[in-house]
Amino acid sequence: MKVAGKVCVVTGGASGIGKALATRFIAEGAKAVVIADLNADTVSAVGAEIGAQAHALDVRDESAIAALVASVQAEHGQIDLFCSNAGINGVDGEPWWATGADNALWQRMWEIHLMSHVYAARACLPAMIAKGEGYFLNTASAAGLLAQIGSAPYSVTKHAAVSFAESLAITHGDDGIKVSCLCPQAVDTAMTAGTDGGGVAGVDGMLSAEAVAEAVIQGLDVESFLILPHPEVEEYRQNKARSYERWLGGMRKLRRLFTDPVGK
């Protein structure tokens, strides 16, 4: 897929990877770029800065996502690329058990990292299927293929995001729907601010959001399901498949290298 001439929507578009994606889509000649984010003032300012149309919404609200999709379709026509990119960070907390995070964090991550993807697809699929084409870019994480040491909620919900992207690709590939799943390790954004080089996720280095956007453009160009800005992730994924026990042992060893599991 070439972004030039396309209508693109990016949630979590006011900062980090989302802002970098929107900026790059505009540079690539997209017909229209719409960014959505939780903070109305911030998303409005960023929209004005980069030349994108801005909407304030909470991706946990299905009716708000449906309204956004309807508004974009009414003004710009078919949505060609919907990027479900909004995400949050959070850790297990003391005593660093897998059960350490409270229920509120589990629920919030579930709604943002998975259900917002479901809501977007539910809103976009009817028009996309009717036209016989459409593209979803769902931001997950390398944690969705491997694990996030120190945050069971993040790891579990990002796995769910990958699984839902697979379901979209399997169920709707014959309808002309394309799907890519973005799975970076540490990226230099507000989510990694205050960590030591991105914490345990930064063992292979921290990428800029712009480098991730470049990887996305390349991935969309070849319509790759997995977009892996950190190429090491593919090796780790294969190691996990070859020997779960060895991979689990390696992850336990990695965890021991960090006195605080999230590397702060």
TORKOL-862412 format. One record per residue (C-alpha): residue number from 0; x, y, z. Coordinates in pm, 1 decimal. Each point is the difference from the previous one (the first is absolute). Example, Ala and Ser with C-alpha at 12.3 -4.5 7.8 and 13.67 -1.06 7.14 Angstrom:
BEGIN
r tivex: 0&x: 1230.0&y: -450.0&z: 780.0
r tivex: 1&x: 137.0&y: 344.0&z: -66.0
This chain:
BEGIN
r tivex: 0&x: 0.0&y: 0.0&z: 0.0
r tivex: 1&x: 121.8&y: 346.3&z: -90.0
r tivex: 2&x: -120.8&y: 272.2&z: 236.3
r tivex: 3&x: -6.4&y: 266.3&z: -271.3
r tivex: 4&x: -356.1&y: 99.6&z: -78.1
r tivex: 5&x: -145.0&y: -198.1&z: 290.3
r tivex: 6&x: -223.7&y: 100.5&z: 291.4
r tivex: 7&x: 175.9&y: -95.0&z: 324.3
r tivex: 8&x: -118.6&y: 6.8&z: 360.7
r tivex: 9&x: 241.5&y: -30.3&z: 293.3
r tivex: 10&x: -108.0&y: -40.1&z: 362.2
r tivex: 11&x: 248.2&y: 101.0&z: 265.7
r tivex: 12&x: 106.9&y: 246.2&z: -266.6
r tivex: 13&x: 100.1&y: 296.3&z: 215.9
r tivex: 14&x: 336.9&y: -135.2&z: 110.3
r tivex: 15&x: 259.7&y: -271.3&z: -39.3
r tivex: 16&x: -46.5&y: -262.4&z: -268.4
r tivex: 17&x: -344.2&y: 132.8&z: -92.9
r tivex: 18&x: 124.6&y: 351.6&z: -69.2
r tivex: 19&x: 296.0&y: -136.9&z: -195.4
r tivex: 20&x: -231.7&y: -217.0&z: -210.4
r tivex: 21&x: -235.7&y: 287.2&z: -75.4
r tivex: 22&x: 288.6&y: 230.7&z: -87.6
r tivex: 23&x: 150.2&y: -260.6&z: -231.7
r tivex: 24&x: -334.5&y: -74.8&z: -167.7
r tivex: 25&x: -38.4&y: 370.7&z: -78.4
r tivex: 26&x: 354.1&y: 8.5&z: -140.8
r tivex: 27&x: -83.6&y: -303.4&z: -214.3
r tivex: 28&x: -288.0&y: 189.7&z: -160.5
r tivex: 29&x: -302.7&y: -143.6&z: 177.4
r tivex: 30&x: -331.9&y: 146.8&z: -114.4
r tivex: 31&x: -105.3&y: 64.1&z: 361.3
r tivex: 32&x: 150.0&y: -83.9&z: 338.3
r tivex: 33&x: -222.2&y: 1.9&z: 306.9
r tivex: 34&x: 150.5&y: -30.4&z: 347.1
r tivex: 35&x: -196.8&y: -83.6&z: 313.4
r tivex: 36&x: 115.6&y: 19.7&z: 358.4
r tivex: 37&x: -136.3&y: 34.3&z: 351.2
r tivex: 38&x: 110.8&y: 355.9&z: 75.2
r tivex: 39&x: -197.6&y: 249.6&z: -209.2
r tivex: 40&x: 244.7&y: 289.6&z: 33.0
r tivex: 41&x: 305.7&y: -213.0&z: -79.0
r tivex: 42&x: -146.4&y: -176.8&z: -301.6
r tivex: 43&x: -128.9&y: 329.9&z: -136.6
r tivex: 44&x: 343.6&y: 160.4&z: 34.5
r tivex: 45&x: 175.1&y: -295.3&z: -161.4
r tivex: 46&x: -252.4&y: -8.4&z: -282.0
r tivex: 47&x: 68.8&y: 366.0&z: -73.2
r tivex: 48&x: 374.3&y: -59.5&z: 24.0
r tivex: 49&x: 20.9&y: -288.0&z: -247.7
r tivex: 50&x: -298.1&y: 76.6&z: -222.5
r tivex: 51&x: -231.0&y: -277.8&z: 114.2
r tivex: 52&x: -366.3&y: 12.5&z: 92.3
r tivex: 53&x: -37.2&y: -49.5&z: 375.2
r tivex: 54&x: -265.7&y: -171.5&z: 209.6
r tivex: 55&x: -12.8&y: -45.0&z: 377.0
r tivex: 56&x: -128.7&y: -337.7&z: 113.9
r tivex: 57&x: 49.3&y: -277.8&z: 250.2
r tivex: 58&x: 70.1&y: -321.2&z: -192.8
r tivex: 59&x: -173.0&y: -195.7&z: 277.9
r tivex: 60&x: -330.0&y: 153.4&z: -116.6
r tivex: 61&x: -136.4&y: -202.5&z: -291.1
r tivex: 62&x: -260.4&y: 261.9&z: -87.1
r tivex: 63&x: 273.7&y: 264.1&z: -27.4
r tivex: 64&x: 201.6&y: -216.0&z: -240.3
r tivex: 65&x: -310.9&y: -72.6&z: -206.4
r tivex: 66&x: -74.9&y: 371.9&z: -14.7
r tivex: 67&x: 357.7&y: 75.6&z: -107.0
r tivex: 68&x: -16.7&y: -255.5&z: -280.7
r tivex: 69&x: -337.3&y: 133.7&z: -118.2
r tivex: 70&x: 130.7&y: 357.1&z: 5.9
r tivex: 71&x: 311.8&y: -84.0&z: -200.6
r tivex: 72&x: -200.4&y: -199.0&z: -253.9
r tivex: 73&x: -248.5&y: 284.3&z: -41.7
r tivex: 74&x: 273.3&y: 258.2&z: -56.9
r tivex: 75&x: 271.9&y: -195.2&z: -180.7
r tivex: 76&x: -162.7&y: -317.9&z: -127.1
r tivex: 77&x: 131.3&y: -352.2&z: 54.9
r tivex: 78&x: 253.9&y: -44.4&z: 279.3
r tivex: 79&x: 289.7&y: -177.5&z: -167.4
r tivex: 80&x: 222.9&y: -49.4&z: 304.2
r tivex: 81&x: -109.4&y: -8.7&z: 364.2
r tivex: 82&x: 288.2&y: -5.4&z: 247.3
r tivex: 83&x: -104.8&y: -117.9&z: 347.2
r tivex: 84&x: 303.4&y: 135.5&z: 177.9
r tivex: 85&x: -109.8&y: 129.6&z: 341.9
r tivex: 86&x: 177.1&y: -163.3&z: 291.6
r tivex: 87&x: 99.3&y: 46.2&z: 361.8
r tivex: 88&x: 270.8&y: -128.0&z: 230.7
r tivex: 89&x: -27.4&y: -151.7&z: 345.4
r tivex: 90&x: 187.0&y: -244.1&z: 219.8
r tivex: 91&x: -72.6&y: -288.5&z: 235.1
r tivex: 92&x: 123.5&y: 192.3&z: 304.2
r tivex: 93&x: 131.1&y: -124.0&z: 332.6
r tivex: 94&x: 78.0&y: -278.9&z: 71.5
r tivex: 95&x: 39.3&y: -46.6&z: -377.7
r tivex: 96&x: -230.7&y: -299.8&z: -19.8
r tivex: 97&x: -185.8&y: -79.3&z: -321.5
r tivex: 98&x: -316.5&y: 77.2&z: 196.9
r tivex: 99&x: 133.2&y: 329.2&z: 137.2
r tivex: 100&x: -191.0&y: 245.6&z: -219.8
r tivex: 101&x: -341.7&y: 106.1&z: 120.7
r tivex: 102&x: -321.3&y: -81.8&z: -184.5
r tivex: 103&x: -41.4&y: 356.3&z: -122.6
r tivex: 104&x: 326.5&y: -17.5&z: -194.8
r tivex: 105&x: -89.9&y: -339.4&z: -145.0
r tivex: 106&x: -336.3&y: 134.9&z: -115.5
r tivex: 107&x: 139.7&y: 321.2&z: -144.4
r tivex: 108&x: 267.1&y: -184.0&z: -196.3
r tivex: 109&x: -255.4&y: -253.9&z: -123.1
r tivex: 110&x: -225.1&y: 276.4&z: -129.4
r tivex: 111&x: 276.9&y: 206.8&z: -160.7
r tivex: 112&x: 228.6&y: -271.9&z: -135.0
r tivex: 113&x: -268.0&y: -237.7&z: -125.7
r tivex: 114&x: -358.5&y: 122.9&z: 2.8
r tivex: 115&x: 83.3&y: 327.6&z: -173.4
r tivex: 116&x: 133.2&y: -210.8&z: -290.1
r tivex: 117&x: -324.4&y: -197.2&z: -2.9
r tivex: 118&x: -207.7&y: 318.3&z: 5.3
r tivex: 119&x: 195.2&y: 150.7&z: -290.7
r tivex: 120&x: -33.3&y: -313.3&z: -210.1
r tivex: 121&x: -370.4&y: -28.8&z: 79.3
r tivex: 122&x: -53.4&y: 356.5&z: -119.6
r tivex: 123&x: 219.6&y: -20.4&z: -311.1
r tivex: 124&x: -66.3&y: -348.7&z: -133.8
r tivex: 125&x: -344.4&y: 53.0&z: -155.9
r tivex: 126&x: 120.4&y: 270.0&z: -241.4
r tivex: 127&x: 332.6&y: -172.3&z: -60.7
r tivex: 128&x: -163.1&y: -333.8&z: -82.0
r tivex: 129&x: -255.5&y: 169.1&z: -223.8
r tivex: 130&x: 284.4&y: 160.8&z: -196.0
r tivex: 131&x: 212.2&y: -314.4&z: 7.2
r tivex: 132&x: 304.1&y: 168.0&z: 151.7
r tivex: 133&x: 128.2&y: 159.5&z: 318.0
r tivex: 134&x: 299.0&y: -15.6&z: 230.7
r tivex: 135&x: 44.6&y: -25.1&z: 377.0
r tivex: 136&x: 330.7&y: 80.6&z: 168.1
r tivex: 137&x: -25.1&y: -116.0&z: 361.2
r tivex: 138&x: 276.1&y: 105.0&z: 236.7
r tivex: 139&x: 82.7&y: -279.2&z: 240.1
r tivex: 140&x: 354.5&y: -47.5&z: 131.2
r tivex: 141&x: 283.2&y: -248.7&z: -1.4
r tivex: 142&x: -152.4&y: -86.6&z: 338.3
r tivex: 143&x: -295.9&y: -138.8&z: -193.4
r tivex: 144&x: 227.6&y: -254.4&z: -165.4
r tivex: 145&x: 237.5&y: -56.7&z: 291.0
r tivex: 146&x: -72.6&y: 145.5&z: 346.5
r tivex: 147&x: 37.5&y: 320.1&z: 199.4
r tivex: 148&x: 198.3&y: -67.2&z: 312.9
r tivex: 149&x: -150.5&y: 190.6&z: 290.2
r tivex: 150&x: -345.9&y: 56.8&z: -149.3
r tivex: 151&x: -231.9&y: -294.9&z: -39.2
r tivex: 152&x: -293.9&y: 222.9&z: -105.6
r tivex: 153&x: 203.5&y: 158.1&z: -277.9
r tivex: 154&x: 132.3&y: -333.8&z: -121.5
r tivex: 155&x: -337.1&y: -175.4&z: 8.3
r tivex: 156&x: -195.6&y: 278.2&z: -170.4
r tivex: 157&x: 262.0&y: 46.2&z: -269.5
r tivex: 158&x: -18.5&y: -374.6&z: -69.6
r tivex: 159&x: -373.5&y: 48.2&z: -37.1
r tivex: 160&x: 59.5&y: 285.4&z: -244.6
r tivex: 161&x: 218.4&y: -224.5&z: -217.0
r tivex: 162&x: -259.7&y: -276.4&z: 14.4
r tivex: 163&x: -280.1&y: 232.9&z: -105.0
r tivex: 164&x: 209.1&y: 126.6&z: -291.2
r tivex: 165&x: 46.8&y: -362.5&z: -103.8
r tivex: 166&x: -375.9&y: -53.0&z: 20.6
r tivex: 167&x: -60.9&y: 301.1&z: -223.4
r tivex: 168&x: 250.3&y: -126.2&z: -255.3
r tivex: 169&x: -136.7&y: -355.3&z: 2.1
r tivex: 170&x: -368.6&y: 88.6&z: -2.7
r tivex: 171&x: 8.5&y: 291.8&z: -242.3
r tivex: 172&x: 296.3&y: -59.1&z: -228.1
r tivex: 173&x: -235.1&y: -140.2&z: -262.2
r tivex: 174&x: -209.8&y: 317.9&z: 32.3
r tivex: 175&x: 296.5&y: 206.5&z: -119.6
r tivex: 176&x: 98.0&y: 116.7&z: 348.9
r tivex: 177&x: 371.1&y: 34.7&z: 76.2
r tivex: 178&x: 143.6&y: -3.6&z: 352.6
r tivex: 179&x: 337.6&y: 91.0&z: 143.5
r tivex: 180&x: 99.5&y: -37.7&z: 364.4
r tivex: 181&x: 269.9&y: 237.2&z: 124.8
r tivex: 182&x: 220.6&y: -157.4&z: 268.4
r tivex: 183&x: 294.7&y: 217.1&z: 106.4
r tivex: 184&x: 212.4&y: -31.2&z: 310.9
r tivex: 185&x: 100.0&y: 321.0&z: 180.8
r tivex: 186&x: -83.2&y: 325.6&z: -178.6
r tivex: 187&x: 102.5&y: 346.8&z: 115.3
r tivex: 188&x: -340.4&y: 135.8&z: 101.3
r tivex: 189&x: -172.8&y: 125.3&z: 311.9
r tivex: 190&x: -72.4&y: -362.5&z: 93.1
r tivex: 191&x: 371.7&y: -71.0&z: 42.9
r tivex: 192&x: 87.4&y: 333.5&z: 162.7
r tivex: 193&x: 167.6&y: -50.5&z: 335.5
r tivex: 194&x: 116.4&y: -351.4&z: -77.2
r tivex: 195&x: 365.5&y: -90.2&z: -36.7
r tivex: 196&x: 26.7&y: -34.7&z: -376.1
r tivex: 197&x: -348.7&y: -144.5&z: -26.5
r tivex: 198&x: 47.5&y: -250.2&z: 280.9
r tivex: 199&x: 5.9&y: -367.5&z: -83.7
r tivex: 200&x: -175.0&y: 73.7&z: -331.8
r tivex: 201&x: 303.3&y: 208.3&z: -99.6
r tivex: 202&x: 255.3&y: -280.0&z: 4.8
r tivex: 203&x: 34.3&y: 28.3&z: -377.7
r tivex: 204&x: -2.1&y: 378.2&z: -0.6
r tivex: 205&x: -269.9&y: 263.3&z: -7.8
r tivex: 206&x: -132.9&y: 120.2&z: -334.8
r tivex: 207&x: -140.5&y: 340.7&z: -80.0
r tivex: 208&x: -368.7&y: 23.9&z: -84.7
r tivex: 209&x: 105.8&y: 119.0&z: -345.0
r tivex: 210&x: 201.7&y: -319.9&z: -54.9
r tivex: 211&x: -310.6&y: -199.7&z: 90.1
r tivex: 212&x: -203.3&y: 204.2&z: -250.3
r tivex: 213&x: 256.5&y: -83.1&z: -267.3
r tivex: 214&x: -33.5&y: -370.0&z: 82.2
r tivex: 215&x: -377.0&y: 36.0&z: -31.8
r tivex: 216&x: 25.3&y: 158.5&z: -343.8
r tivex: 217&x: 224.1&y: -285.7&z: -112.7
r tivex: 218&x: -232.0&y: -259.0&z: 154.7
r tivex: 219&x: -311.1&y: 148.7&z: -156.7
r tivex: 220&x: 176.2&y: 10.9&z: -336.0
r tivex: 221&x: 42.3&y: -379.7&z: -0.3
r tivex: 222&x: -319.1&y: -58.8&z: 203.4
r tivex: 223&x: 183.8&y: -197.9&z: 266.7
r tivex: 224&x: -212.7&y: -127.0&z: 288.0
r tivex: 225&x: 275.1&y: 43.4&z: 258.5
r tivex: 226&x: 189.4&y: 327.9&z: -2.4
r tivex: 227&x: 305.5&y: -34.5&z: 222.0
r tivex: 228&x: 204.7&y: 321.6&z: 29.1
r tivex: 229&x: 246.7&y: -191.9&z: 219.8
r tivex: 230&x: 107.2&y: -291.7&z: -225.3
r tivex: 231&x: 126.7&y: -196.7&z: 301.4
r tivex: 232&x: -361.4&y: -67.1&z: 96.5
r tivex: 233&x: -40.8&y: -248.9&z: -283.8
r tivex: 234&x: 294.6&y: -203.8&z: 130.6
r tivex: 235&x: -145.1&y: 3.2&z: 351.0
r tivex: 236&x: -339.7&y: -103.2&z: -135.0
r tivex: 237&x: 154.5&y: -295.2&z: -179.5
r tivex: 238&x: 197.9&y: -97.9&z: 310.1
r tivex: 239&x: -322.6&y: 0.7&z: 199.8
r tivex: 240&x: -166.1&y: -228.2&z: -255.4
r tivex: 241&x: 295.8&y: -239.1&z: -14.5
r tivex: 242&x: 27.5&y: -54.3&z: 374.5
r tivex: 243&x: -248.2&y: 151.8&z: 241.7
r tivex: 244&x: 189.8&y: -131.9&z: 303.0
r tivex: 245&x: 330.0&y: 149.4&z: -110.9
r tivex: 246&x: -169.3&y: 328.5&z: -86.7
r tivex: 247&x: -172.3&y: 18.4&z: 338.8
r tivex: 248&x: 332.0&y: -67.0&z: 171.1
r tivex: 249&x: 163.1&y: 276.4&z: -199.3
r tivex: 250&x: -275.4&y: 243.0&z: 94.6
r tivex: 251&x: 39.7&y: -88.4&z: 368.1
r tivex: 252&x: 372.7&y: 65.9&z: -35.6
r tivex: 253&x: -71.5&y: 335.1&z: -162.9
r tivex: 254&x: -237.6&y: 89.9&z: 282.2
r tivex: 255&x: 271.1&y: -71.3&z: 255.6
r tivex: 256&x: 226.2&y: 253.4&z: -170.6
r tivex: 257&x: -237.3&y: 275.2&z: 105.5
r tivex: 258&x: -24.2&y: 64.3&z: 372.7
r tivex: 259&x: -329.7&y: 170.0&z: -77.1
r tivex: 260&x: -170.8&y: -206.0&z: -274.3
r tivex: 261&x: -97.7&y: 303.2&z: -206.7
r tivex: 262&x: 354.5&y: 130.3&z: 10.5
r tivex: 263&x: -60.6&y: 329.0&z: 177.8
